[in-house]
Amino acid sequence: MTILENSIQDNLEISEELIRRFDSLGPRYTSYPTADRFNAEFTESSYIQYLKQRNDAVDKPPLSLYIHIPFCASLCYYCACNKVITKDRSKSAIYLNYLAKELQLVKQHLTARETISQLHLGGGTPTFLSEAEMRGLMAMLREHFDFAADAEISIEIDPRTVTPETLQLLADVGFNRTSLGVQDFDEQVQIAVHRIQPYDMVEKCITQSRAVGFQSINFDLIYGLPKQSLESFSRTLDQVIALSPARIALYNYAHLPTRFKPQRRINEADLPSAEQRLQIFLMSLRRLLAEGYVYIGLDHFAKPDDSLALAVKDKSLHRNFQGYTTRADCDLVALGLSSIGKIGASYVQNLRTLDEYYAALDQNKLPVEKGFHLSEDDLLRREIIMDLMCSTSLDIPEIERKYHIRFAEYFSDELARIQAYADEGLMRIGESAVSVTAKGRMFVRAFSMVFDQYLSRQSGAKYSKLI
């Protein structure tokens, strides 16, 4: 039996009783500490300090870029992203001018010319930009940075907004990965969440994307949406499998209408029950594994020859604000409204409204709203949590050497708490290593929560179900 077949078999042996017992609410750990811990004591001067430290460093990690394009022409009711709903296309030209100013302010402190290993355009709807604006944005980035020959250059695409010409343009300016928000193909679900995009539209977009050279295509799917059922989502999976994306992200919808106003338009009576959601997830897991997709962890799947699946195999998988990635742990410069960056032992988040963002830049100030200074303990726990999230074995002697601790003493409480998972075959705990088993990948958020020292402190955050 191959490694993949073993992984499939291990995952299929997970009982529903086990899932119910260990399922709870918790963070997704795109960072540690999580973004709800960021604070306003971290200011523009704090950010500048970390930029200068990177600039002066001899041995520095690779650099990634994230750019947030907040505009959407239409509101999707489930969306929890920071966006600006408008049909006024002139707004993006103004925004790009301010984006250029922010980059210039960053470059005042990051003066050494750097090579980018990864670029991601998120939103909002990045394809809201006109052809000239997209070309201008990419030209501006190349003016300030070099791009590695194997750089991952990705963009989120709304299939309702692109033409063959748009896709050709994206390929021409250097994008090599695309991500499509599919969510669900069922017509009644699409009506309920105000995102109408028939299967034929998405199929055409995929065909055209491959014609211009995009082979790495990701689909975002969401389970737990209004009007969904086990049968309807199974039909959606039939269509997804027929389109054969390289990667699939299967997200659990978090209904938080008090926090995200658009979700108030969703009729809560139409939402599937917790039991229905669980059955939809289990059905999806089994079907995707049976089709040959590799379960990366959390909510990500990839074809066996995709770089994400290969990264699981060679233990080079990493995790950042965009989810799982094949790239080494990078510093991240984030530009635009509400974007989150990571430089050295810090996180930084920009202001969340256009008025505030523009006002700061009009004063020649970096638009920092808040951030976080990581302590030595934070760095230690971040390394452990990210290794667990990526199902990587914890090398205890190496951690002890790096952080000058005795692991068994420092984490005595945590080791006692994770023993329950080891007893169920989800982890292996030894003197020199702690590792996640194949079927334990489903529970990596739960493992990580054990090492999160902030969870017991009130933050006001509301988390989604682990599964």
N, C-alpha and C positions, 0 to 999 in steps of 0.2 A: 504494500500500500504506500502511495506517495505521501509527501508531507502535506500536500493540499487535501488529499482524501482523509488523512488522519485528522486534520483540522476540521473538516466537515463533520466527521463522525463525532469528534469530541463536542462540537457545538450542538449537534442534534441530541446529545445525551443530557443536556441541561433540562432539568425538570421545571415545570411551571411553578411548583411549590417552592423550589429554590429561588426562583426569580422573585416571587411574591415576598419571600422572607427577607431578602436582602435589598429589595427595591425601596428607595426613599427619595427625598429631595436633596439636591446638591449641585455645586458649581460644575461648569464644563471644563474648567481649568485650561483655558487658552493662555492664562498667566497665573503665576503665584507670586505674591498675594493677588487675589482676584480684584477686578476693577472696582467693586463696591468698597474696597479698602483705600482707594486713592483719596488724597486729601488736598485741601487748598494751601497747606503749608509748603507744598512743593510749587514753586513759582517759576517765572521766566528765568530768573537768575540761577535757580537750581538746574534747569534744563541746560542753560549755557555752560554751567560748570561741567556737566557730563559731556557735552559736545566737545569742549576744549580738552578734556581728559582723553577722549577718543582720538582727537586730532593729534595730540602729542605722543600717543602710545606708539611704541615700536612694534609690539606684537599685538595685533587687534583682530577680533573676529570678523568674518565676512559681513557685508552690509546689504540690507534689503530695503526696499522702498514700498510704502503703502500710500496710495492716494485715494481720498474719498471724494467721489462725485455725487452730491446729495440729491440731484434733481430727478424727479419722476413725473411723467405726464399723466399718470393714473394712480389712484390709491388702491393698494392691496390690503384688505381688511386685517389679515393675519400679521402684517409686517411689524416687526419690533425695531427696525433699523432707523437711524436718524436720517430723515429725508425731507425734501421740500417739494411739495406737489405743485406743479405749474406747467402750463402749456406755452409760457413765454420763453422762447428760445434765446432771447437777448440776455437772460439772466446768467447763462453759462459763460458768455464772453466776459462779463463783469467778474464772475467767480474766478476764472482762469487768470485774470490780471492779478487778483489778490493771491492766488496760489503761487504765481511767479514771485510776488513780493515776499511771501513766506519762505520760499526756497532761497531767495537771495539773503534773507536774514539768517537762515540756518547756515548757509555757506560762508558767512562772515566768521563763523566759529569752527567750521569744518572745512578749513582752507585747502588741505591736502586733497589732490584729485583721487577719487576712490572708484573702485570697480564694484558694480552692482551684481549680486548673484541671483537676486529675485526681485521682481516687480509685480505688484498686484493692484489693479484698479477695481475698487469696489464702490458700492453705493447703497441707496439710490440706484440709478441706472447710468452707468458710464457711457453707454451708447446714446445717451441724450445729447452728447456733444456732436457738433457738426463735423463734416469731413475735415474742413480747414482747422477747426479747433483741436481735433485729435492729432492731426499732423503737427500742429504748433506745440501741443503739450509734449509729444514725444521728442520733438526737436529740442525743446527747452531742456528736457532731462538729459539728452545726449550731449548738450552743450556743457553741462556741469559734471557728468559722470561718464565713465566707461562702463560697458556691459560685458560680463564674462561671456566667452564663446558658448558656454552651455547654460546661460542664464535662463531661468524660468520666468517668462513674461506673460502674465495671465490677466484676463479681464472677465468680468461678469456681464452676461448678455441677456437681454430681454428679447426673446424671439419675436415679440410683437413689434419691435422697433428697428429690426435690421433688414437689409436688402443684400443681394449678392455683392453689390458695390461696397457696402459697409464691411462685409466680411473680407473682401479682397483688400480693402484699405487696412484693416487690422493686421492682416498677414504682411502687407507691404511695410508697415511701420515697425514690425518686429514681434508682434504677439505670437506666441506659439501654444498657448493653452487657453481654452475657453470654458466657462461655467454657465450653464443655463438653469434658470429658475423654472423648473417644470411643475413641481409641487404635486399635481394630480391631473389626470386627463379626463376625469369624469365631468360631464357638462354641468350637472347639478351642484357639484362641489365648486367648480369654477365660478358659477353664478353666485353661490353663497359667500365666496371670498373676494368677489369683484376682480377676477383675473381670468378673462376669457382668452384662451389660446388653444384652439383645436389641435388634435393630433397631427393633422395634415400640415399645419403651420410649422410645428416643431420638426416634423420629418423633413420638410423642405429646408429648414434652417440647417439641420444636421447634414443633409446631402450637400448643400452649398458650402458648408464649413469644411467638409472633407475635400471637396473639389479644389478649394484654395489652399489646402495643405494642413488644416488642423486635424491631427490624429488624436491628440489628448483632449477629450471632451468630458466634462463632468456634468452630471445631472444632480440638482437639488430636488429632493422629494420631501414631503411633509406628511406624517400620519397623525391623526387626531383632529383633522379639520372637520368643519360642519358638513353634514350629509354623507360623510364617509361610512362605508361598511366594509366588512371583510371581503364580500363579493366584488364591490366596486373597486377596491384598491387592488384586488387580484387582477382585474381587467387592466388597470393602469400598469401593473407590473408586466403583463403580457406585452403591452405596447412599448414599455421601456426596454425590455429585453430584446424586442425586435429592432430597436434603434441602436442597441449595443454600445452604450457609452463606455469609455475606459474606466471611469470612476463614478460612483454613486454615493451621495451623502443623503442618508435617510433620517431626517430630523423629527423629533417628537415635538409637536406643537405645544407651546406653553401659553395658556390663555390667561393673560394678566391685564384685564381691561382697565383696572384702576391706574396702571402704570403706562399703558400704551393705548391712547385714545382711539385709534382706528379699530381696535379689537372690540370696542363697544358696539360696533355695527353688526357684530356676529350674534346670531340668536343662540344663546347658550343651550337651549332645548335641542338644537340640531347637532350638538357635539356628541361624538361617540363616548360611551362610558369608559371608565378605567379598564374594565375587563375587555371591552371591544378593542381598545387601543393595544392592549397587551397581545391579543390574538392577531391583530393586524401586523404588529412587529414580528411576532414569532413566525407567522406565515411568510412575511417578506424575507426574514433571515434564512429560512429553509429554502425558499425558492431561489434566492440569489446565490446561495452556496451551491445548490444543485446545478445552477447554470454555469458554475465554474468561477464565480467571483470569490475573491479572498476577503475574509472579514478582517479589516485592518484594526478595528477597535472602535469603541463608542458607537458612532453611527456612520462609519465610512467603509466602503467596499471598493475593490479594484480588481481588474482583470489580472491574471497571474503574471502576464508579461509587462504590466504597467510598473513604472518606477516606484510607486507606493508599495505595491506588493513585494517587489524585490527588496525594498528598504526594510520591510518586516523580516524578511528572510536573513538579510545580512546585518540586522540590528542597527541600521543607520537612520531609522525613522525618528523624526523630531516633531515638535508641536509648537505652533505659534498662534497669533490672533486670528489667522485665517484657517486654522484647523491643522490637520496632519500635513507634513511636508517632508520631502527627501533631503532638504538642505540642512547643513550643520547649524548649530545654534548661532544665530546672527544678531547683530545689532539691527535695529529697525528705525529708520527715519520715516515718520508718518506725517503727511501733509493734508491739510483740508479740514473741514468742519468735523469736530468730535473725534478725529482720528487718534489712535493710541499708538505710541511709539515705545521703544525699549532701547536705551543706551546705557551700557555698562550695568551698574547695580541700581538701575532706576527705571521707572515707567513714567510716561508723560502723556496727558490727554488734552486735546485742544478744546476750545470753547464750543458750545453746542448750537448756538443760533447764528444766523448770517449777520445780524446786526452787531452782535458782540465780536464775532470773528473779524468783520470788516473794520470795526472801530479800533481794535487792538492794532491791526496792521496799518491803519491810517496814522497811528501814533508811533510807527516803526518799532512796535513791540511784537515779539513772538506770541501767538494767541493761546498761551497756556492757561488752562482752567485749573488743573490739578495734576497730581502725580503721586509718586511713592519712592522713598529712599529705602532700598533693601538692606537689612542688617546681615551679618554673617549667618545668623540662624535662618533668615529668609532665603539666602542663597543656597544653604544646605538643603532646606526643605524643598525649595524649587527644583533642585536637581533630582531629588528623590521622587517628587510628584511627577515631574516630566518623564522620568524613566518609567515609572509605573504606568502613566498614561500611554506610553509607547510600547508597553509590554516588554521592556528591556530589563534584564536582570540587574539588580543592584549589586555592584562589586563592593562588598563591605570593606575589605582591606584598603582599596583605593579611596573610598570615601573617608575612612579613618585617617589615612595619610594626608589627604587634601585638606581636611577640616580640623585635624588635630583633636579628634574625639575617640572615645570608645563606643562603638555603635550600640552594643547591647545595653550599656548603661544610659547613654544619652536618650535612646528610644525604648527604654524598658516598658513604658506604658503602651506605646504604639505596637510593639511586638506582641504584647499580651492581647491587644485588641484585634490584631489581624490573624491571630491564631484560629479564630472561628472560620475564616475563609480558607485557611490551609487545611483545616479538618474536612472541608467539603471538596478538596482537590482543586481549588481555584488558584492557589498559590503554593509555592514550595519555600520553606524557611530553613536555611542552614546557617552554619557558623560563618561561611564566607560569602553567601549570596542569598538574596530574596528574589524570587522570580515568579512571573505570572504564567500560568498554564494556558493552553489554547482556549479552553472554555472559560477561563478566568477573564479573558479580554472584555467580556460583556460587563464586567463589574469594576473596571479600572477606576471609575469615578469614586466608587465606594472605598476602594483601597486608598486612593489619594486623600480622601476626606479624613482618614485616620491620622495623616501626617500634617494636616492643616491646623496650625495653632490658633487661627483667627475664628474658626467656625463657632466656637463657644462664646464669642463676644458678639453682642448685638450690632448689626450693621444696617438693618432695615431691608436687606436684600431678600427677594423671593426667588427661589430656585426652581428649576424644572425637575420632573421625575427622572431618576437615573436611567430608567428603561421605559 
